[in-house]
Amino acid sequence: FFSSLVDMLREDERVADLFPVPAAYTPVLKFKMNGVAVDLLFARLSDGRKLEIKKGVEPKSIELDDMDLVGQDEAGVRSINATRVAQVLLRTVPNLENFKLTLRAVKYWAKIRGLYSNVLGFLGGINCAILVAWVCKRHPTALPSTLLGLFFETFASWGWHFPVSLCPVMSTPPPGVLTMPVWDPVSNHRDAMRLMTILTPAYPTMNSSYNVELPQLRRIYSEFCEAANTASDIMNGKAKWKDLFRPNDFFHQHQHFLQVRISAPNGEDFRSWFGLCESKLRVLIIGLEAPERGIQSFPYATIFHHTHDNSENPEECLREASFFIAFRIALGVENVELRFCINEFLHKVNFWEGRRLGMDLMIEHVKQENLPSFVFPDKAKLPRVEKAKVVNSESSKEATSSERSTQKPPKGPSKAPLQSLRPVENRGERPPHSPVSSTNPSPAKRAKKKTISGAGD
């Protein structure tokens, strides 16, 4: 699967951005075919007769059941369950077309609001599907427009310490199936500590939202509440559907941001380097959530990609991606030291064994007025990224007080942390009150100046 098939896909002109991830929790082949993103999983069935295609007979959809888990290892069970969970959902909902249309609307809303990314600790496709199915089951005759309003009304007021579940927890494996860990908050402390619980409806029952942490839940809750109010206004004739699906004003809501810039000199290097950095960004998000230092983080799930068109071959072009985390500072906090917030993230990415020359990372503090224009939806085109702004991993120079200060990795296996954080002055901000937030820094007298310091000091 990860050898000969990968070679075949590389030779296929329809395939682009091929990226095998054999070491993932669920091994996967990622690629685009004719512009459509595909995540391809693999498992070998003990009974291959289900897969037989008879000549002259139109192939039918293959229905998987519990017996197909017999003989599978844990990775195989997880791969098969991606399809099994989808099939259970389709059998569960009372009206398939209403479910599909409502789900499409929810996923579109989550994407334009910067909430759609399971790897970053937000909502993924399976999370949205289970939540929508839960609403559909309880309102079997409702139309999609009504279901969408009920979706936001339900989960804007949901107590997330209660699990969202479509069926009883399946803790006992079917006969002959490998015993696997199942969601169990009584005996598993980690399960009990999760902030959001959305359970899969097939054995082994798992929490599909296990990686949602406080910063992500804070944003999800806030967006659910706003969407519920908008949906209510729509039903009362005070708003239109386009108001629900307008891009949010995330970049107007906050004054301070961390911009994470990930770059590599070609497509193959970029996919592996970006995949590694993206998988570790949750560490950075949690590191920046530091109530004891008076900081709250607000991540945005959209990644902004751009390519430097300096070659006839797109695979040989310099590629860059930007990710943003807003942060707010409590009243009375005069000095904010970001070094401590990002050290664990930097350690995890800088010493990755697969890192090559030219795989670069920059983290810098950006104030709202200095944000790049491509983050605002009213901009039609992305700006061309100047080559001089990309970190050069082969050289190192000290920035002046008006420039970014950057540490670059030396040649050879030893790699120094890559970071760029300018000290700036800013006025204090009060973190918003949210019933989801477990800790709000105590207010104090507003300081005249605040200093945000980091690696460039």
N, C-alpha and C positions, 0 to 999 in steps of 0.2 A: 504493500500500500504506500509506504513512504520511500520506495526505491523505484521500481519499474514504472508504477503509475505516475509518479512525479515526473520521470523522464518523458513519458508519453504526453503529459499535459504541457510540459515545456515546449514540445515540438508542435503543439496545436496552436494555430494562428488565432483562434477564437479566444484563447486563454491569456489573461494578463494578471499581473500582480500576484503570482503564485507564491504562497508562503506556507510550507509545511511546519506544523508545530507538534512533533511526536512526543515531546515531554510535557504537554499540557495535561491538566487534570482529566480532561476528556480529549484524547489525541484527535487532531483535526487537520484537514487540508483546507487552507483558505485561498480563494482565487476569485477572479471575475471571468465569467464566460459571456461573451457578447455584451459586456457592460453590466451584467447582473452579478451581484455579490453572492458567492456560494461558500458555505461551510460544509465540507464533506467529511462524514464520519464513517467508520468501518467497524463491522463486527461479523464474525463467521457463525452462521446458524448451524446448530447440530443436525437439523433436518433441512436439507437443501431443496426438498421437493417443492417447497413454497415458491422458490425462485425460478422454477422451470418455466420456460416460455415455449408453448407449442406452436408449431408452424401453422400459419393461417388463422390463428386465434388471437384476437386482440387481448393484450395483457391487461389484467385487472390489478387494482390496488391490493397490495399485500397486507393483510391484517396480522399484526403481531400479537401474541398472547403470552401468558406467564411461562409456558413450556419453552418458549424461545430463549428464556434466560438460562436454561439448563446447560451446564458446561462452560458458561461464560466467566471470565475473570471480572474484576471490578471495573476495569476500563471498558470491557465489552458490554457489561450491564448498563453503564452510563451512556454508551453510544446508542444502544438499542432503545433506551428509555427516552431519548430525544423524540423518536418516532412514536413510541408507545404512549407517551403523555399527550402528544398531539392527537392521536387517535381516540384516546379516552375523552379528551375535551370535546371533540366533534360528536361523539356519541352522547355526551352529557347534556349538551345544550338543547332546549326544546325547539328552537327555530334556527337552523344553520345559517340562512342568509342574513337574518337580523344580527346574529352573533358576529359574522364576518364583517359586515358593514360597520358595526359599532366598534369592533376591534381595530379596523383600519383607521377610524376617526381618532381613537385613543392614541394609537401609535404615532399618527401624524401630529397630534397635539403635543405629545411628549417630545418628539424630535424638535419641533420649532420652539419649544420652551426650554430646551437645553436640559432635558431630564432622561434622555433615552440612551443608556449605556450600562449594561450589566457589569462590564469589566471595571467601570469607574465607580461602581457602587450605587447606581441608579436603577431605573426600571429597564428590563430587557424584554424581549419578545414573549418569553414564557411567563414572566410576571404579569404583563398586560393581559395575556390570554386567560390566565387563571382568574384574574380580578373581573374581567368582562364576563367570563362564564359564570362566575358566582352571582353576578347581578342578573344575567339572563335566566338562570335557574329559578330565581325568586320572582321573576316577572315574566312568565312564559308568553304572555300575549302582547307585551309592550312592543311598540315600534322602535326602530333604531334611534330616532330623535329623543324619544322618552327614555330609552335605555341609557343614552349618553348623559342626560341630565341626572338620572338616578345613579349612574356610576360616580360622578363627582360628588353628589350629595351624600352618598354612602361612605365613600372613603375620605372625604374631608372631615367627617366626624367619627371615623373609626378609631377605636382604642387599639393601637398597634401591638400592645402586649397580648392581645387575643389573636390567634392564628386565623388566616383566611384559608379555609379548607373545603374542598368539593366533596369529600368522602371521608370515612373514618381512617385513621392512621393505620397503614399496613405494616405491622412490625414483624409478622411471621412470614418467612419466605415460602413460596410454593414448593411442593415436593421436588427434591433434586436440585434446587437452586441454592447457590452460594449464600450463606448468611452474611448480610452486610449491615453496616451501621444505619440506623433509622432515626429520624427526628424524635427525640425523647427529652423534653426539658426537665423531667424528674431526675433522671440518672446522669444526664449530660449537662454539665454546668454551662458549656458554651452555647448550647441550644437555648437554655433559659435566659442567657444574657443578650441574645440577639434583639435588636430594636424593631425589626420588621420581620414578620413570619408569613410567607405565602407558600403553602405546602403543595407539592406535586401529587397528582392523584393516581400514582402507580407505585408498585413495590420497586425499590425501597423508598418509602416516603421521605422526602428531603425538603429542606427549606430553600426554595429557589432564590430568596432574597437575603441569604446569610451575610452578604458583604455590604449591606446598607448600614452605614454608620451615622452618627448624629449630624454631621454637616449635610449629608445627602438627604436624610429624613427631614431636616429642617426646611430644605428647599422643596421637597416633594409635598410636604404638608402645606406649605405656604401656597404653592401652585394649585393644589387641590382645592383649597379654600377659595382662591380667586376664581378658579374655573366654576366652582359650585355657585358662586354669586352671579357670575356671568350667565350660566345656564338658566338660573332662576329668572334673571332679567329677560332672557330670550323667551322663555315660556310666558312671561307677563307682557310681552310686546315692547319692552323697554330697550332691547338690544337685538342685534342680528347675529347670525351664526358666524359671520366673518370676524366678529369681535372676539369669539372664543379662540379662533385659530390665528389671531395676529401674533407676530413674534413679540416676545416680552421685552421689557426695557431693562434687562439685567445690567447692562453696561452703563446705564444711567442711574441705577439705584445705589451704586457703591463708588467710593472715592479712591480706594486703593486695591491694587491687584498684583498678584504674582503671575508673570507670564513665563511659561515653560516652553522653550524652543528646542525642538529635536530635529537634527539635520544629519544627512549622510550624502556622500558624493554620487551615489547611483541607486537605482531602484532596489536591487537585491539587498544591499547593505541597509538601505533605509527601512525596508520591511522588517528585517530581523531586529534592528536597533530600536525602531519605533515600537514594535511588538513588546520588546523587553521593557522599555520605559513606560509604555501605557499600562502594562500589567502591574507596575510598581507605583503608579500615580496615587493610588489610594493611601499609600504610606505617607506621601507628602500632604495629602488632604487632612489626614488625621493628625499629622505632626503640626500642622498650622492651627489646628483646633486646640488652643491652649488657654482655657479659662483662668488658670492660675496666673497667666501673664496678661490677662485682659484681652485676649484675641479670640474672635470667632471667624470661622472660614465658611465661604459660600462657593462651592465649586460649580462650574458650568460644563455640562456634559458634551458640548459640541467641540470637536477638534477642527481647527482651520488648517487646511493643507494648501501649499503652493509649491510650484516647480519652477526652477530656473531654466528657461529655454535657451540653452547654449550648445545644443547638440542636435543633430538630425535624428538620433536614436533616443527616444524618451527614457529608456532604461539607463542611459548614461548621464542624464541631467541631475544636477544637484536638487535634492528634495528637502523640504522643511515643513514641520507641523508645529502649530502653536496651541497651547492649552492654557486656560485662565482660571485662577482661583481668586475670588474677591475676599477681602478680609476687613473686619471692622474692629475698632479699638475702643475699649471701655473708657469712660470718663475718668480722669485722674491718672491715667497711665501716660507717663511722659516719655519713657524710652522703651522702644520695642526692638528686641534682639531676635532677628529671624534666623540667625545661624543655627540655634538649637532646634528650631522647628524643622529644618530641612536636612539635618545631618544624616539621619537614618536613611532617608531616600537617596541621598548622594552616595552613601556607602554602598547601597544595594546595586545601583546602576554603574558606578564608576569602576567597580572591580568585577564586572561581568567578564567571564573568560572568553566569550565570543566577540568581544569588542575589537574593532579594527580601526586603523588610522582613518581619520575623517568622520568617524561617528561622534558627533558633538552634541553637547547639551548646555543650554544656558538658562539660568533662572534669574529674573530681574524684577525689581519692584517698579511698577508703572502706575502713575496717577491717572485719573480718569481723562484729564485733558490731553494726555500723551498717548492714549490708546491708539493702536493702528486702525485705519479707516475700515479695514475688512471685517471688523467685529460688528459693525452697524448694518442692519439689514437694508437700509435705504441706499446703500452704496451698490451700484450695479456691478462693478468690477473689482477684483482684488488688485491691490497695488503690486507693482513689480518689486520684489525684494532685492535690495542692492546687495551685490556680492560682498561688499566691504563689511556688511553687518553680520555676516556668518562667522562663527568662531572658527579660527584656523588652528587645528590641533597640532600643527608642526612648529608653531612659534608661540612665544609668550611675551607680552609687553605690559607695562604698567599703564593704566589709564589715568588721564588727568582728572582733576576734580569735577570737570564737566562731562566726562565720558564714563561709560560703564567700566567697571573693574572686573576682569575675567581671569580665572585660573584655568590653564589648559593642560591636557595630559602630555607628559614627556614621551619621547620615543621609547619603545621597549615595553615590557609587561607591566611595569609600575605605572599607575595612572593616578594623577592628582585629581581632587574634586573639581568639577566644573561648576562654577556658580558666578552670578553677577548680580549684586544687589547694591543699588545706590543709596547712600544716606540722604534722606529728604526731611523736610519739615512739613508737618500737617496739623490740622486742627482736630481735636478729639471728636469721636463719634460714639453715640450711644447704641449698643447692640439692640436689635429689635426684640420685643417680648414675644415669646412663643411658648405655648404649653408643652411643645415637644422638647424644648431645651431644658436640660437638667440643671444647668448652671448658668447664671447670668452674673457677670462681674458687677460688684457693688459700685454704685455711682459715687463720684466724688466731685470736688470742685474742678471746673474746666481748666485745664492747663493752657497757658498762652501758647506753648510750642510743644510739639512731640517730635521725637527723633526716631526714625526707623532705620536701623543699622543692620548690616550684614557682612558678607564676605569681602566686600570691596573696601571696608573701612581700614 
